[in-house]
Amino acid sequence: MIAATFLELWTSVVTALGDHLWQSTLFALTVAMLAFSLKGNQARVRYWLWLAASLKFLVPFSLFVTVGRHLAFSSAVTSTQFHLVASEVGQAFAPPIVGISSAIVSTRVDSIWVRALPVIAGLTWLGGLTAVVVTRCVRWRKLSETIRRALPLRSGREVDALRRAESSSKRGTRLPVLLSSSSLEPGIFGVVRPVLVWPKGISEHLDDSHLDAIIAHELWHVRRRDNLVATVHMLVEALFWFHPLVWWVGAKMVEERERACDEQVLQLCSERAVYAESILKVCEFCTAFPMPCVSRVTGADLKKRIVYIMSRNPARDLALSTKLLLGTFAALVVLSPMVFGMVNAMPRWAEATTQRSDVEAQSRPLTAAEITNASEAPAREVPMRFDVQPRKAVTKKKVCTKSLRAALSAGPQDHSAGRR
């Protein structure tokens, strides 16, 4: 009995996880097709598409189905019980509804596998999760120690360039600057209270125009809150480490966020060669940050970025038809599961309404008028039917034995002999 219950629970979990994975995979592939079709448009549009693909792994469609079911029930039924609807949208992984034979489940081999398979799968997932988390925690600790040894920088060419960029962008809060003795490249460290980490000695190899371009790039990372978004995707990668598409989405997000910052800088800086040269000089004298949640100037594929920066083809704005297409896609993604939940809840709503009306009719006390009408109504004569079956005639058995027959046959002979 316990093995059967455990098997049923395990089957429901696997079914829900399987549905969520194939739905998220299909959504990510659809986003990839949209992103590639928008290759000539602004990078920030593609970045938001990849971000939506990442967040889909955290938000299952069954949540929208439950919301739609709640909306359908709340309009008519006051008290509603909610449960997880994980296999409502797609039934590709849904097993056939068959009974579990107690004889099969109770066997020793099946019982071992039923108990061992979930444990093996859970330990494998937990091992991968632990490996990813520990690796990134070690890197974060080393990076934090480097940042902790950095000294605040309150004056200099770097600070002047940063303040000019902040004043031109009308940024209210000032970004702190830390001077690091390590060879790490300039980057934004921190999620809640970001700081600009500037390596010591690199300013000697950069002109004022190079400083302005690099600092403008880093300021755009702060405005876009790229560190926060990267941290969220790191959580997705840790939970779904076994899915290769998750890692590919993360690489695309880094690529598009760097290109989006490049586009913003190129709108302010007309000298493309100066901007490209500043990036190359940073790569020459510095090393990259080992964490994707630290925004930096040399992220993504450097060769593609330099080619894009030096190209004279500006990114196109979204056309009206493209905006309508993206809006329709977003509406379908959100509203389709909700409508499915509402439609699926209608039969249950009707059944609940019928049951509630029956219960109310049975529990409602009779009124005085109904009692008076019931007492004054003439009693209805119910015809009584008697099923009388005719008696069967009882016949006497004729007992015929050999001795009786012999006596009857011998009687006349003796009588005749006596007369003689």
C-alpha positions in Angstrom: 0.0 0.0 0.0 2.8 2.4 0.9 4.7 1.5 -2.3 1.7 2.1 -4.4 1.1 5.5 -2.8 4.7 6.4 -3.2 4.7 5.3 -6.9 1.6 7.4 -7.6 3.2 10.5 -5.9 6.4 10.0 -7.9 4.5 9.6 -11.1 2.7 12.9 -10.6 5.9 14.7 -9.8 7.7 13.4 -12.9 4.6 14.2 -15.0 4.5 17.8 -13.7 8.3 18.3 -14.1 8.2 16.8 -17.6 5.4 19.0 -18.7 7.1 22.1 -17.3 10.4 21.2 -19.0 9.0 20.6 -22.5 6.8 23.7 -22.3 9.8 25.9 -21.2 11.9 24.3 -23.9 9.3 25.0 -26.6 9.0 28.6 -25.3 12.7 29.2 -25.4 13.0 27.8 -28.9 10.2 30.2 -30.0 12.0 33.1 -28.4 15.2 32.1 -30.2 13.4 32.2 -33.5 12.0 35.6 -32.7 15.4 36.9 -31.6 17.1 35.7 -34.7 14.4 37.3 -36.8 15.0 40.6 -35.0 18.8 40.5 -35.6 18.9 43.9 -37.3 16.9 45.6 -34.5 18.1 47.0 -31.2 19.8 44.6 -28.9 17.7 45.5 -25.9 14.7 43.9 -27.5 16.5 40.7 -28.0 17.8 40.9 -24.5 14.3 41.1 -23.0 13.2 38.2 -25.1 16.0 36.0 -23.7 15.2 37.2 -20.3 11.6 36.1 -20.8 12.9 32.7 -21.8 15.0 32.5 -18.7 12.1 33.5 -16.4 9.8 30.9 -18.0 11.8 28.1 -16.3 10.8 29.6 -13.0 7.2 30.3 -13.8 5.2 27.2 -15.0 2.2 27.5 -17.2 0.1 25.7 -14.5 0.3 28.8 -12.4 -1.6 30.8 -15.1 -4.0 27.8 -15.4 -4.7 28.0 -11.7 -5.2 31.8 -11.9 -7.8 31.3 -14.7 -9.5 28.6 -12.7 -9.7 30.9 -9.6 -11.2 33.7 -11.7 -13.9 31.3 -13.0 -14.7 29.9 -9.6 -14.6 33.2 -7.7 -17.4 34.7 -9.9 -19.9 32.1 -8.7 -18.6 29.9 -5.9 -17.5 31.4 -2.7 -15.3 28.7 -1.2 -13.1 26.9 -3.7 -10.3 24.4 -3.1 -7.2 25.0 -5.2 -4.8 22.3 -6.3 -1.8 22.2 -8.6 -2.7 21.7 -12.3 0.6 20.6 -13.7 -0.6 18.4 -16.5 -3.5 20.5 -17.8 -1.7 22.3 -20.7 0.0 19.4 -22.4 -0.6 15.7 -22.0 2.5 14.4 -23.8 3.9 13.1 -20.5 0.6 12.1 -19.0 0.4 8.4 -18.3 -2.7 6.4 -19.1 -5.2 6.0 -16.3 -4.8 2.4 -15.3 -5.1 0.7 -12.0 -2.0 -0.4 -10.2 -2.0 -4.0 -9.4 -1.2 -4.7 -5.8 0.3 -8.0 -6.7 2.9 -6.3 -9.0 3.7 -3.5 -6.6 4.1 -5.8 -3.7 6.8 -7.8 -5.3 10.3 -7.3 -4.0 12.0 -6.2 -7.2 9.4 -3.6 -8.1 9.4 -2.3 -4.5 13.1 -1.8 -4.6 13.0 0.1 -7.9 10.1 2.2 -6.8 11.9 3.3 -3.8 15.4 3.6 -5.3 14.6 5.5 -8.5 13.3 8.7 -6.9 16.2 8.6 -4.5 18.8 8.2 -7.3 17.2 11.0 -9.3 16.9 13.3 -6.3 20.5 12.7 -5.3 21.8 13.3 -8.8 19.9 16.6 -9.1 21.1 17.6 -5.6 24.7 16.8 -6.5 24.6 18.9 -9.6 22.9 21.8 -7.7 25.6 21.6 -5.0 28.4 21.6 -7.5 27.1 24.7 -9.3 26.4 26.6 -6.0 29.7 25.7 -4.4 31.7 26.6 -7.5 30.1 30.0 -7.7 30.3 30.6 -4.0 34.0 30.0 -4.1 34.5 32.4 -7.0 32.3 35.0 -5.3 34.3 34.8 -2.1 37.6 35.3 -3.9 36.1 38.2 -5.8 34.7 39.7 -2.6 38.1 39.5 -0.9 39.6 41.4 -3.8 37.0 44.0 -3.6 37.3 44.3 0.2 41.0 45.1 -0.2 40.2 47.9 -2.7 40.4 51.5 -1.5 37.8 54.2 -2.2 38.8 56.7 -4.9 37.5 60.2 -4.3 39.5 62.2 -6.8 41.3 61.8 -10.1 40.6 61.5 -13.8 38.4 58.5 -13.3 36.2 60.2 -10.8 35.9 63.4 -12.9 34.9 61.3 -15.9 32.3 59.5 -13.9 30.8 62.6 -12.5 30.6 64.2 -16.0 28.8 61.1 -17.2 26.4 61.1 -14.3 25.6 64.8 -14.7 24.8 64.3 -18.4 22.6 61.3 -17.7 20.9 63.1 -14.8 21.6 60.4 -12.4 20.6 61.3 -8.9 22.8 59.1 -6.7 26.5 59.0 -7.2 28.3 55.8 -7.9 31.2 55.0 -5.6 34.6 54.2 -7.1 37.0 51.6 -5.6 40.6 51.4 -6.7 41.8 47.8 -6.8 45.4 46.7 -6.9 44.5 43.5 -8.8 44.5 43.1 -12.6 40.7 42.8 -12.9 39.1 44.9 -15.6 36.8 47.8 -14.8 33.4 46.6 -13.8 30.2 47.0 -11.7 30.3 45.0 -8.5 27.2 44.5 -6.4 23.4 44.2 -6.8 21.8 46.3 -4.2 24.6 48.9 -3.8 26.7 48.7 -6.9 30.2 50.2 -7.0 32.6 50.8 -9.9 35.8 48.8 -9.4 38.7 50.4 -11.2 42.1 48.7 -11.6 45.1 50.6 -10.5 47.5 51.7 -13.3 45.2 51.2 -16.2 44.4 54.9 -16.5 48.0 55.6 -17.5 47.3 53.7 -20.8 44.0 55.5 -21.5 43.2 58.9 -22.9 40.3 61.0 -21.6 38.1 59.9 -24.5 38.8 56.2 -23.6 37.9 56.9 -20.0 34.6 58.5 -21.0 33.7 55.6 -23.2 34.5 52.9 -20.7 32.7 54.7 -17.8 29.7 55.4 -20.0 29.5 51.7 -20.8 29.6 50.8 -17.1 26.9 53.4 -16.2 24.5 51.8 -18.6 25.0 48.5 -16.8 23.9 50.2 -13.6 20.9 51.8 -15.2 19.7 48.6 -16.8 20.3 46.6 -13.5 22.1 43.9 -15.4 23.7 42.5 -12.2 20.3 41.8 -10.7 19.1 40.1 -13.9 22.3 38.0 -14.1 21.8 36.9 -10.5 18.3 35.7 -11.3 19.5 33.7 -14.3 22.3 32.2 -12.1 19.5 30.8 -9.9 17.9 29.3 -13.0 21.1 27.7 -14.1 21.6 26.2 -10.6 18.1 24.7 -10.5 18.1 23.4 -14.1 21.8 22.7 -14.5 21.0 19.5 -16.4 19.2 21.5 -19.2 21.7 22.6 -21.9 19.3 25.2 -23.2 19.5 27.1 -19.9 23.2 27.7 -20.3 22.8 28.8 -23.9 20.1 31.3 -22.9 22.6 32.7 -20.3 25.3 33.2 -22.9 22.9 35.0 -25.2 21.8 37.3 -22.4 25.4 38.3 -21.7 26.0 38.9 -25.4 22.9 41.0 -25.9 23.4 43.1 -22.8 26.9 44.1 -23.8 25.7 44.9 -27.3 22.8 46.9 -25.8 25.3 49.0 -23.8 27.5 49.4 -26.9 24.5 50.8 -28.8 23.8 53.3 -26.0 27.4 54.5 -25.9 27.6 54.8 -29.7 24.6 57.1 -29.7 26.6 59.5 -27.4 30.0 58.9 -28.8 30.4 59.4 -32.5 34.0 58.1 -32.6 33.6 54.4 -33.1 37.3 53.8 -33.4 38.0 55.4 -30.0 35.4 53.2 -28.3 36.7 50.0 -30.0 40.3 51.0 -29.1 39.3 51.5 -25.4 37.9 48.0 -25.2 41.0 46.5 -26.8 43.2 48.3 -24.3 41.3 47.1 -21.4 41.6 43.5 -22.7 45.4 44.1 -23.1 46.1 45.2 -19.6 43.3 43.5 -17.5 41.7 40.2 -16.9 38.0 39.4 -17.0 35.7 38.9 -14.0 34.9 35.2 -13.4 31.3 35.9 -12.5 28.5 36.7 -15.0 26.7 38.8 -12.3 29.5 41.4 -12.5 29.0 43.7 -15.5 32.2 44.5 -17.4 33.3 46.2 -20.5 34.8 43.2 -22.3 32.0 40.7 -21.9 30.6 38.4 -24.6 32.4 37.6 -27.9 35.0 40.3 -28.3 35.5 39.8 -32.0 31.8 40.2 -32.9 31.6 43.2 -30.7 34.5 45.0 -32.4 33.1 44.2 -35.8 29.7 45.5 -34.8 31.1 48.7 -33.3 33.1 49.5 -36.4 30.2 48.8 -38.7 28.3 51.7 -40.0 24.9 50.0 -39.9 22.9 51.4 -37.0 20.3 49.3 -35.2 16.8 49.7 -36.5 13.8 50.6 -34.4 10.9 48.3 -34.1 8.3 48.7 -36.8 4.6 48.9 -35.9 4.0 45.4 -37.3 6.8 44.0 -35.2 5.5 45.6 -32.1 2.0 44.2 -32.7 3.6 40.7 -33.3 5.5 40.8 -30.0 2.5 42.1 -28.2 0.3 39.4 -29.6 2.9 36.8 -28.6 3.1 38.1 -25.1 -0.7 38.2 -24.8 -1.0 34.6 -26.0 1.6 33.3 -23.6 -0.2 34.9 -20.6 -3.8 34.6 -21.6 -4.0 31.2 -23.2 -3.3 29.2 -20.0 -5.7 31.4 -18.1 -8.5 30.9 -20.6 -7.8 27.2 -20.6 -8.1 27.2 -16.8 -11.4 29.1 -17.0 -12.9 26.8 -19.6 -11.8 23.7 -17.7 -13.4 25.1 -14.5 -16.8 25.5 -16.1 -18.0 21.9 -15.7 -16.7 21.8 -12.1 -18.4 25.1 -11.4 -21.7 23.7 -12.7 -21.3 20.5 -10.6 -20.5 22.5 -7.5 -23.5 24.8 -8.0 -25.8 21.8 -8.4 -24.5 20.2 -5.3 -24.8 23.4 -3.3 -28.4 23.9 -4.4 -29.3 20.3 -3.4 -27.7 20.7 0.0 -29.5 24.0 0.6 -32.9 22.5 -0.5 -32.4 19.6 1.9 -31.3 21.7 4.8 -33.9 24.5 4.4 -36.6 24.2 7.1 -40.3 24.0 6.0 -42.3 27.2 6.2 -45.7 27.4 7.9 -47.6 27.6 4.6 -45.9 24.4 3.3 -46.7 22.6 6.6 -50.4 23.7 6.4 -50.7 22.6 2.7 -49.2 19.3 3.5 -51.6 18.6 6.4 -54.7 19.7 4.4 -53.9 17.6 1.4 -56.0 14.5 1.1 -54.3 11.3 1.7 -53.6 9.4 -1.5 -54.9 5.9 -1.5 -52.2 3.5 -2.4 -53.6 0.4 -3.9 -52.4 -2.7 -2.2 -51.5 -5.6 -4.3 -51.5 -9.1 -3.0 -49.7 -11.7 -5.0 -51.7 -14.9 -4.4 -50.2 -17.9 -5.9 -52.5 -21.0 -6.4 -51.8 -23.9 -4.2 -50.3 -26.9 -5.9 -52.2 -30.2 -5.5 -50.5 -32.5 -3.2 -50.4 -36.0 -4.7 -49.9 -39.1 -2.8 -46.9 -41.2 -3.6 -47.6 -44.6 -4.8 -45.3 -46.9 -2.9 -44.7 -50.0 -4.9 -42.2 -52.5 -3.6 -41.4 -56.0 -4.8 -42.9 -57.6 -1.7 -46.2 -55.8 -2.0 -46.4 -56.8 -5.6 -45.6 -60.4 -4.7 -48.3 -60.4 -2.0 -50.9 -59.1 -4.3 -50.0 -61.6 -7.0 -49.9 -64.5 -4.5 -53.2 -63.6 -2.8 -55.7 -64.9 -5.4 -53.7 -68.1 -5.9 -53.9 -69.1 -2.2 -57.6 -68.1 -2.1 -58.4 -70.4 -5.0 -56.4 -73.2 -3.4 -58.4 -73.0 -0.2 -61.7 -73.2 -2.0 -60.6 -76.3 -3.7 
